[in-house]
Amino acid sequence: MMIAGVFWGLLLFNAELSVFAWVAFGVIIVGMYLVESKSWNEEPVIQRSFL
């Protein structure tokens, strides 16, 4: 959603971002990629040993 907001701002308001802002935007995108939840194809199984 944030990505769409940035691009709508560029299109509708004729905004121009500085190089620093583009770098910060890229860091945010990379961070979102690193913390996104992974989809599991199967249920996780907890294996315990009681011995």
C-alpha positions as CSV (number, residue, x, y, z in Angstrom):
1,M,0.0,0.0,0.0
2,M,2.8,2.4,0.8
3,I,4.3,1.9,-2.6
4,A,1.1,2.9,-4.3
5,G,0.9,6.0,-2.1
6,V,4.3,7.1,-3.2
7,F,3.6,6.6,-6.9
8,W,0.2,8.3,-6.7
9,G,1.9,11.2,-5.0
10,L,4.4,11.4,-7.9
11,L,1.6,11.2,-10.5
12,L,-1.1,13.4,-9.0
13,F,0.8,16.1,-7.2
14,N,3.8,16.2,-9.6
15,A,6.1,15.5,-6.6
16,E,9.8,15.1,-7.0
17,L,11.8,13.1,-4.6
18,S,15.4,13.7,-3.8
19,V,18.1,11.0,-4.1
20,F,18.1,10.7,-0.3
21,A,14.3,10.0,-0.3
22,W,14.7,7.4,-3.0
23,V,17.4,5.6,-1.0
24,A,15.2,5.7,2.1
25,F,12.3,4.3,0.0
26,G,14.5,1.5,-1.2
27,V,15.7,0.7,2.3
28,I,12.1,0.5,3.4
29,I,11.2,-1.9,0.5
30,V,14.1,-4.2,1.3
31,G,13.1,-4.2,5.0
32,M,9.6,-5.1,4.1
33,Y,10.8,-8.0,1.9
34,L,13.0,-9.3,4.7
35,V,10.3,-9.3,7.4
36,E,7.3,-10.5,5.3
37,S,5.7,-13.7,6.6
38,K,6.4,-16.9,4.7
39,S,3.5,-19.0,3.6
40,W,3.6,-22.6,5.0
41,N,2.6,-25.4,2.7
42,E,2.0,-27.7,5.7
43,E,1.3,-27.4,9.4
44,P,4.4,-27.1,11.6
45,V,5.1,-30.1,13.7
46,I,6.7,-29.8,17.1
47,Q,8.8,-32.8,18.0
48,R,9.6,-33.3,21.6
49,S,11.6,-35.9,23.4
50,F,10.5,-36.6,27.0
51,L,13.5,-38.8,27.9
